[in-house]
Amino acid sequence: MIDAPRSPGAVSAPLELGPTLGPPRALYLHFPFCAHRCHYCDFSVARAATPPIGAWLSAIETEAGWWADLARWATPIPLDTLFIGGGTPSLLGEDGMVELRRRLEPWFAITNRTEWTVEANPASFGRGLAARWREVGVNRLSLGVQALDDRVLEWLGRLHDRTAALAALDAARDEGFRRISVDLMFGLPDTVERDLDGELDQLEALDLSHVSLYGLTVEPRTPLAKWIELGRIDAPSARRYAREYRDVARRLTPLGLEHYEVSNFARPGHQCAHNWFYWNRSPYLGLGPSAHGFLPPYRTWNVFRWDRYERALRAGERPVEGWERLDGDDEALERIWLGLRTHRGLAADDGPTAVHAARLERWGREGWVERCGDRWIATTEGWLRMDSMVAELTGAR
């Protein structure tokens, strides 16, 4: 999920919008349970060896009905995409995914044209799960591999090793999955030894169709942040981050994996359709703790913690923690920074883009963007500086 920078108008208040909201065509569900929390993770995660799947299913069903009643949508709403993230959604198991579809059917229509993506941890994914998910309609997987070096996986606190990661990929392919994305993490502290080039050799041999790239970030209140504060671990190096980002782009693009967004590479026909709803500012709904949604012109975010989210729904209270209405300068800014995230870029003659023409020209001279016909497209160097470009745009409002 993309958490857009919140404007000064963002509020933590009940959502009082009624039937002004159009129906979404994309749905995100957050499954917050993990058997183990990685030391860099600041997501909405609750540790649970045996997740309360029944309680989560009931909460999702209740929230779906709450939204449908609030907005007076005609249900079931046809879905172009459905994405289940977490947490560790593979802990839903075989029966959990079947039951989820049943619970969603009164509110959302899932067809054979729906791109249905589920995130999976190699430690809890195998042939039985793959086969059952294929039967129920899941047609795209996102495998949290992160690395193909056991030393790196151990440092990251992952529960799987290289062998398990490759076994999960084999299981998915053997059971008929053709759309599989693999996550790869980069930008670790300099003290963590890693042969990233060797791992990229292994990725090349796997003939992947999609790779999502994640740079390690130090988030407050995580064990990693505490260890750095205490001097037990060095902070990640900006120089290493930039070098490895360039190296991955240099290695993956010749394999036919187009660098189509800041952090994503795909073969033709294998881009993540769900993520395009975020980048195109198309309507999508988020259900579950911490889930974000965009029902133009409103962005919403749910109660963060699972226990508070679930308790609110059981008490008949609203799961939405805050919302903001995007229009005017805030909407223009968002259109620009989301456009710069992807290889489609920005239309040079678009009103908000034209306002920043001088800035884009300067970034072009610095090699951060390129003028391609009637569009401005960010370069690899520009994507490395995405945060600073957004900060500059924000300051120019």
N, C-alpha and C positions, 0 to 999 in steps of 0.2 A: 504494500500500500504506500502511496505517496502522501506524506503529511505536509500539506502546503504551508508556507510561512503564514502565520496568523496575523491579520491586520489589526490595527488599533481598535477596530469595531468588534473584535471577537468577544463573545460573552459566555459566561457559564450561567445559563438560565434555561428554564423550560422552553421547549420549542412550541411556539403558538402560531402555526402556519396553516393548519387545516388543509383544505382541498386545493391549495395553490400549487402543490408539488406535482410535477409530471411523473409518471412511473419510470423506474429504472429499467435498463436493458442488460445491466451487468450487476452481479451480486457477489459480494465478498463475505465470507464467514470466518470468524476468528475462533480457532480451537486452542484454548490457552494452556493445555496441560503438557508437561514434559516429565519424563522420568528423572531428568537431571538438568539443571540450569548451567549453561556454559558461562564461564567467568566474564565474558565480554557482553553478555546479553542484557538489554534493558527493556525487552518486550514485555507485554502483559502475559506473564507465564506463572503458572502455579505448579509446583512439584507434586507429582502424584504417580506412585508406582501402579496403582489401579485407578485410572481417571473415572470420575462420576459421569459417565457418558449419558446416562438417562437424564440426569439433571441438566446437562448441557443441551441435549436435544429438546427438552421441554422449554428451556430458556429461549433457544433460537426460534422455536415454534411460536412462543408467546410474543416475542419481539416482532416477528414477521406479521402476525395478526395486528399488533399495535400500530405498526406503520400503515398497514392497509386500511385500518379504521380511521387513522388520523387524516390520511390523504384521500380517502374514499376512492381508492383504486379499484378498477374492475379486475378481478382475479379469476383464474391464475394469469400472472404477467409473463409473457414469453421472454425467455432469457437468451441473449446472445452468448453470454459467458457466465460461468460460475467458478469462483476461485476459493478454495479452502486453504487457509494458511494458519500459522501458529507461531509458537507451540510446536507440537508434534502430531499433526493430523493422522499419521499412520497408526497412532495408538487408538484410533477409532475402531480398528479391526475390521473384519469382514462384515459382521452383522450391523455394526454401527453405521456404516455407509449406506447399507440397504434401508435401515430405519430412517436415516436422515432424508433420503429421497422421498420416502413416504410422508414424512412430516412437512416437507416443503411443498408437496404437490398441490394442496389447496390454495397456495399463495403464488407459486411460480411454476411455469411450464418449462420443463427440461426436455428437449428433443434431441434427435440425433444430429442436429445442426448446432447444438450448444457446445461451445468449447468449455469442457469441465476439467479444470486443473486442480490437483491436490498435491500439497507438499508432503514429502515423505523423508524420514530419517533412515539411512541404510541399516541402522541397528534394529529397526522394527518393521522391516519391509522384506517380503519374500514372495515366492511363487503363488502360494495360496491367497495372499492378500491381493496380489496383482490380478489374478484370475477373477476373483470375486468383484473387484472394482471395475474391471472391464465389463463384466456382466451387467452391473448396475448402471453403467453409462459413463464412467470416468474415462476420458480419452487423452489426457495430457498429464504428465508427471513432472514435478520439480523435486529433484533429489538433492538433499543437503550434503553433498560430498565434502565440500570446502577445501580438501587437500588430498593428495595421493602419496603422502609421505607420513608414515606412522609417527615419527617424532613430532611433526607439526600437528597432527591430529591430537596427540596426547597433550601438547602444550595448549591447544585450543580448548581442551576439556571435552572433546567429542567422545561419544560412546562407541563409535565404530572405528575400525581400522581400514587400511587400503583394501584388504581382501574382501571385507564385508561390503565396501562401496562398489567394487567390481561385481560382486555377486548380486547386489541389488539391481545394478544396471542390466546384467544378464537376465535376471528374473523378469524384469519389466519387458525386455525385448522378446523373451521366449513366450510371454503371455499376450503378445500382440500390440504392445504399446509402440507406436512409431513417433510420437511427439514426446520427447523426453528432454528436459532441461537439467543441466548440472550446475550447481553453485560452486564457485571457486573464490576463496578468500585470499587477499594479498595485503601488503603493507604492514607486516608484523614488525615488532621491534628488531633492531639490528642484532641483538644478542641471540635471537632465534635463528639457528642455522637452517637454511632451506635451499634446496636445489630446484628453484622454480622452473628453470629451463628444462630440467629432466622431467618434471611433472607435466610440462606442456608437451613434451615428446609423448608421454603416455596418453594425454588427452587427444593428441593427433591420431594415435593408433586406435582410439575408441570410436572414431568417425561420428562425433556428436553432431546433433542438429541445432542445439541451442546451449549457450553458456551464459550464466548470469554472474557478474563479477562484483565482489563485495570487498571494499577496502575496510580494514579494521579501524574502528573509531572507538575512542575512549569515552564512554558515557558516564556521567555522574552516578554515584551510588551503586556502581557495579564492583565486584571483587577486583577486576582489573584496575579500575581507577584507584581503589584503595592500595593495591600493591605498588602502583607507580608512586603514589603519595608517600608511601613508607620507604621507597627506594629499593624495593625488592625486585622490581622489573623496570627496565628503561621504557620511556614513552616511545611509541612508534615514531619512526623517522620520516619526515616529509620528503626527504630526498629519496629514500627507499620506496616510499609510496609512489612517487612520480615515476621512478625508473621502472618499477614492476608494472605499473599501469601501461606505460608505453610498450614494454616488452610483450605483455599479453596481447595488446592490439596488433603489434607487429607480427606476432606468431599466428593469431587466429584468423585474421582477414585473408591471408593467402589460401586458407583451407576452404574458402567459400562461405565463411561465417561473416556476414555483413555486420559491421558495427552500427546498429540501427538506433541505439540509444546510449546514453552515458555509460550504463553498466550492462548492456545486453548485446549479444552477438547471436545471429541466427542464419541458417540457410534459407533460401527463398521458400516461402510457404510455411515457415516454422516460427515466425514471430509470435509473441504472446498477444493474442487479440484482446485479452482482458486488460492488460496494461495500457493498451491504446485508449481505453476509455478514460484512464487517468490523464494521459498526456494530451488527449483531444478535448478535455473538459466536457466529456459526454456524461449523461446521468448514470450514476451507480449508487448502490445502497450497500452499507456495511452493517452486518449483524454480528453481535458478540462483544465481549469486553474489549475496549480500546478501539473498536472498529470505526473507521472514518467513512463518510459518504459525501456525495455531491449530487444534490438535486437542485439544479440551477434555479435561482442564483445563490442557494444556500449550501454551505459546507457544515457538516455536523461531525461530532465525535462522541463516542459512548463513554460511559463510566469505565475507568481503566482496569480496576481489579476485579477478578472473577467473582470473589465472594460478595462484593458490594453490588456488582452488576446483577448477579443471580438473585440476591436478596431483594433488590429493587423490583425486579419483575414479579417475584412471588408476592410482594406486598402491593402489587397493582400500581407501582410507581413507574416513572419514565426512565428508560435506560440512557437517554441522551444527556451527557454532561454539559456540553456547550455547543454553540453554533455561531456562525457569522454569515452575514449577507455580503456577497462580493459584487460590487458595481463600481463604476467610475474608475478612478486611478488604480484601485486595488485589482479590479478585473483586468485592466490593461496590463499591469505589471505581471499578473499571473500568466496571461496569454504569452507574454514575451519569454519568461523564464521556462515555462513548459515547452514552448516551441524550440528553444535553444537546446533542450534536452535530447531531441531526436534528430535523425538525419534528414527529416523533412524541413526543419528550420522554420524561418519566418518569411512571410511575403514582404518584400521591401516596400511595397506601396501601401501596406496596411497602415491604418491611422496610428495605432500605438507604436508600431515599429518606426514609422517615419519621424515620430517625435524624438527618437533616440538615434537618428541617422548619423549624426556626428560621432556619437559614442561608438556605434558599430563600425564606422570607417576607421576609427582609431584602433579598435580591437582587430580589425582586418590588417592594419599595418603591423600590429604586434603578433600576427599569426594565430589569433584566437578564433577568428571566424573567417569565412570565405564568402565572397559574392559569387553565387552560381546562378547565372541568368537573372531571374527576378526574385531570387531568394537569398537570405543570409543563412549559412549553415555553420555550426560550430565545428571546429577541428578537434583532433585529439588533445592538442595543447589547450584549447578553449575549455573542453570538458574537464580537464584537470583543474581549471580555474573557475569552475561553475559557481562555487560559493562566493568568490570575490566578485564575480560579475553580477550575481543576484544582489549582493550587498550594495554594489555601486548603483544598480538600478533602483533599489529601495531608497537609497539616500537621495536620489534625484526626483523622488515623487513630489 
